[in-house]
Amino acid sequence: MHLSPAIFLMGPTASGKSQIALEITTHFPVEIINVDSAQIYRYMDIGTAKPSSLILQQIPHHLTDIIDPVQHYSVAQFRQNALALMQDITARHKIPLLVGGTMLYFKALLEGLSELPSADKNLRSMLEKEASVVGWPAMHQKLLQLDLETAKRIQPTDSQRIQRALEICLLTDKPLSEIIQASQPSVDFPYHPIQIALIPDNRSELHHRIAKRFQNMLSSGLVEEVSLLRKRFPELDTQHPSMRCVGYRQTWLFLNNQISRNELHDKGIAATRQLAKRQLTWLRSLNKQYPIQTFDCLSSQLSQQVIHFLTTQIDRIQLR
């Protein structure tokens, strides 16, 4: 069966994905689908490095600015929405261009999602009460005892993921990692994916980019952006996934006078570097399962290299 192409443009934060995506739009009939779990939120522009309003007007980005910061958006919702958009884009004789650094979203698109038990309100309430006493790092230690493999992939401060993993362990009496392994769905992805990863040959140079970018976010008004969010949404707090995004959590602490301006700067950069490290780990894992063409995101010839590769791949697919 002939499958239409879909371009996956992946990479860690600050690898230049947005700029390369814009270059691709000038060479191929594509429509962009956002695969960044932070850029889905309205009013969160500076800290998410969202494309400017002018670019969003000129080149529509699907799944950008779709929910408020107090709302939740699941991987399952992303998969459903992205597949529907891809179908519409293909029907218009264009190519879906999926751009972002949320590797779990890409993985869900390719593989589908395992069947997991529904949320249990009473159990969640119990876990939240326990966490309010001992703290989420202690709950993370508890998860380490129950499900070492899952716990190793979760930060000790990631309350939402810790809570969900513990909930599943307690509901099923099995580790989440074991359930996922046993119920891995078999899904035929209905497109021919052309997968590109922008990966730095020089990690220290990426770190320099990250530092410079976060400094620019601060000078562009990140603190003021978060302050306005707190006024616009009084119910917003650090338990909402939006405020656990890199940069926003640190800015929240600064506004609460829990850290200094210098600490905001240093902690924001450190957290962004940790995010990049996790993204690169995800990419290495995906690369073991799927054919991914990697490019040095620091190369002066990056744009030409990516365009040449895409031209070759798309021509090959369309000639089949």
C-alpha positions in Angstrom: 0.0 0.0 0.0 1.3 3.5 -0.9 1.8 5.6 2.2 1.9 9.4 2.1 5.0 11.0 3.6 5.1 12.8 7.0 8.2 14.6 8.2 9.3 14.3 11.9 11.7 17.1 12.9 13.0 16.3 16.3 15.8 17.5 18.6 16.6 18.9 22.0 15.7 22.3 23.1 17.8 25.1 21.5 18.8 22.8 18.6 17.2 25.2 16.0 14.2 23.1 15.1 11.9 26.1 14.6 14.3 27.8 12.1 14.8 24.6 10.1 11.0 24.1 10.0 10.6 27.6 8.5 13.3 26.7 5.9 11.4 23.5 5.0 8.2 25.5 4.5 9.9 27.5 1.7 10.9 24.4 -0.2 8.0 21.9 0.3 4.2 22.0 0.5 4.0 21.4 4.2 1.8 22.3 7.1 3.4 22.4 10.6 2.0 20.4 13.6 3.4 21.4 16.9 4.9 18.5 18.9 5.9 20.6 22.0 4.0 20.0 25.2 4.7 23.6 26.4 3.6 25.4 23.2 0.1 24.0 23.5 -0.6 26.6 26.2 -2.1 30.0 25.5 -0.4 33.1 27.0 2.9 31.2 27.5 5.0 32.6 24.7 8.4 33.8 26.0 9.3 30.8 28.1 8.2 28.3 25.5 10.2 30.0 22.7 7.0 30.0 20.7 7.2 31.4 17.1 6.3 35.0 16.9 2.7 36.1 16.3 3.8 37.3 12.8 5.2 33.9 11.9 2.1 32.1 13.3 -0.1 34.4 11.0 2.0 33.7 8.0 2.6 30.0 8.6 -0.1 28.4 10.6 1.1 26.0 13.3 -1.5 23.4 14.3 -1.8 22.4 18.0 -0.2 25.7 19.2 -2.2 27.8 21.7 -5.0 25.3 22.1 -5.6 25.2 25.8 -5.3 27.5 28.9 -2.5 27.0 31.4 -5.0 25.6 34.0 -6.2 22.9 31.6 -4.7 19.4 31.1 -3.8 17.8 27.8 -2.9 14.1 27.5 -0.7 12.1 25.2 -3.8 10.3 24.0 -5.4 13.6 23.1 -2.3 14.6 21.2 -2.3 11.4 19.2 -5.9 11.7 18.3 -5.6 15.3 17.3 -2.4 14.9 15.4 -3.6 12.0 13.3 -6.8 13.8 12.4 -4.8 16.9 11.4 -2.4 14.8 9.3 -5.3 13.2 7.5 -6.7 16.7 6.7 -3.3 18.0 5.6 -2.7 15.0 3.3 -6.2 15.4 1.8 -5.1 18.9 0.8 -2.2 17.4 -1.0 0.3 18.7 1.5 2.8 17.0 3.7 2.5 17.1 7.5 5.6 18.5 9.2 5.7 17.6 12.9 8.1 19.7 14.8 9.1 19.6 18.5 11.0 18.1 21.3 8.3 16.1 23.2 9.6 12.7 22.3 6.8 10.9 24.1 4.4 12.4 21.6 6.4 11.1 18.6 6.6 7.7 20.2 2.9 7.6 20.8 2.2 8.5 17.2 4.4 5.7 15.9 3.4 3.0 18.4 0.0 3.9 19.9 -0.8 3.7 23.6 -1.0 0.9 26.1 -4.2 0.3 27.9 -3.9 1.6 31.5 -6.4 1.7 34.3 -8.5 4.9 34.7 -7.8 7.4 37.4 -9.0 6.6 40.9 -10.1 9.8 42.7 -9.9 8.3 46.2 -6.5 6.8 45.7 -5.2 10.0 44.1 -6.5 12.0 47.1 -4.7 9.6 49.4 -1.4 10.0 47.6 -1.7 13.8 47.5 -2.3 13.8 51.3 0.7 11.6 51.9 2.9 13.8 49.6 1.8 16.9 51.4 3.3 15.4 54.6 6.5 13.7 53.3 7.1 15.6 50.0 7.2 14.3 46.4 10.9 13.3 46.5 10.0 10.9 49.3 7.1 9.6 47.1 9.6 9.1 44.4 11.7 7.0 46.7 8.5 4.9 47.3 8.1 4.5 43.6 11.8 3.3 43.3 10.8 0.4 45.6 7.8 -0.5 43.6 8.9 0.2 40.0 12.6 1.0 39.6 12.5 1.2 35.8 9.7 3.8 35.7 11.1 5.8 38.7 14.5 6.1 36.9 12.7 8.0 34.1 10.9 10.4 36.4 12.4 13.4 38.2 11.9 13.4 42.0 9.9 16.7 41.7 7.6 15.6 38.9 4.5 15.1 41.1 2.0 14.3 38.3 4.0 11.5 36.8 5.0 10.1 40.3 1.4 10.1 41.4 0.2 8.4 38.2 2.9 5.7 38.4 2.2 5.0 42.1 -1.6 5.0 41.4 -1.2 2.3 38.7 1.2 0.2 40.9 -1.3 0.3 43.7 -4.4 -0.3 41.5 -2.9 -3.3 39.6 -0.4 -4.6 42.1 2.1 -4.5 39.1 4.8 -2.0 38.1 3.8 0.4 35.3 6.8 -0.6 33.3 5.7 -4.3 33.4 2.2 -3.4 32.2 3.5 -1.3 29.3 5.8 -4.1 28.3 3.1 -6.7 28.4 0.4 -4.6 26.6 2.6 -2.8 24.0 0.1 -2.2 21.2 0.8 -3.2 17.6 0.0 -0.2 15.5 0.6 0.4 11.8 1.4 4.1 11.4 -0.6 5.2 8.4 2.2 7.3 6.9 5.7 7.0 5.7 7.7 8.9 8.3 10.8 10.8 7.3 12.5 11.2 10.7 15.1 13.9 11.2 17.0 14.5 14.5 19.0 17.7 15.1 21.8 16.6 17.6 24.8 18.6 18.6 28.3 17.2 17.9 29.5 19.5 20.6 27.4 19.3 23.7 29.1 22.3 25.4 28.1 24.5 22.5 24.5 23.5 22.9 24.9 24.4 26.6 26.1 27.8 25.6 23.1 28.2 23.3 20.8 27.2 26.2 22.3 29.7 28.5 22.1 32.5 26.0 18.5 31.6 25.1 17.3 31.6 28.8 19.0 34.9 29.4 17.1 36.3 26.4 13.9 35.0 27.8 14.5 36.8 31.1 15.4 40.1 29.3 12.3 39.7 27.1 10.0 39.5 30.0 9.6 35.9 31.3 9.0 37.1 34.9 6.4 39.6 33.7 4.7 36.8 31.6 4.4 34.5 34.6 3.2 37.3 36.8 0.4 38.1 34.3 -0.5 34.4 34.2 -0.9 34.3 38.0 -3.3 37.3 37.8 -5.3 36.0 34.8 -5.7 32.5 36.3 -5.9 32.8 40.2 -6.3 29.1 40.5 -3.0 28.4 38.7 -0.3 26.8 40.8 2.8 24.6 40.5 0.7 21.4 40.4 -0.6 22.3 37.0 1.5 20.7 34.2 1.9 24.2 32.5 3.8 25.5 35.5 6.1 22.5 35.6 7.5 23.5 32.2 11.2 24.5 32.3 11.7 28.1 33.2 8.1 28.6 34.5 8.6 26.6 37.7 11.8 28.5 38.5 10.1 31.9 37.7 7.2 30.9 40.0 9.6 30.3 42.9 11.2 33.7 42.2 7.9 35.5 42.3 7.2 33.7 45.6 10.5 35.1 46.9 11.8 31.6 47.4 14.8 32.1 45.2 16.8 35.2 44.1 17.1 36.6 40.6 20.6 35.1 40.3 19.2 31.7 41.4 16.4 32.0 38.9 19.0 32.6 36.1 21.2 29.6 37.2 18.4 27.2 38.0 16.5 28.0 34.8 19.6 27.2 32.7 20.4 24.1 34.7 16.8 22.8 34.3 16.9 23.5 30.6 20.2 21.6 30.3 18.6 18.6 32.1 15.6 18.8 29.7 18.0 18.7 26.7 19.8 15.7 28.3 16.5 13.8 28.7 15.5 14.6 25.1 18.8 13.3 23.8 18.3 10.1 25.8 14.8 9.7 24.3 16.2 10.2 20.8 18.9 7.6 21.3 16.2 5.2 22.4 14.0 5.9 19.4 17.0 5.6 17.0 17.4 2.0 18.1 13.9 1.2 16.9 13.4 3.5 13.9 15.5 4.8 11.0 16.3 8.4 12.0 18.6 10.6 10.0 20.7 12.8 12.4 22.3 16.1 11.6 24.7 18.2 13.6 22.5 21.1 14.7 25.6 23.3 15.0 26.7 22.9 11.4 26.8 26.0 9.2 25.4 23.8 6.4 22.5 22.4 8.4 19.8 24.0 6.3 21.2 22.8 3.0 21.8 19.3 4.3 18.3 18.9 5.6 16.7 20.2 2.4 18.8 17.9 0.3 17.9 14.9 2.4 14.2 15.7 2.3 14.2 16.2 -1.4 15.8 12.8 -2.0 13.4 11.1 0.5 10.2 12.7 -0.8 11.1 12.0 -4.4 11.8 8.3 -3.6 8.4 8.0 -1.7 6.4 9.7 -4.4 8.0 7.5 -7.2 6.8 4.3 -5.5 
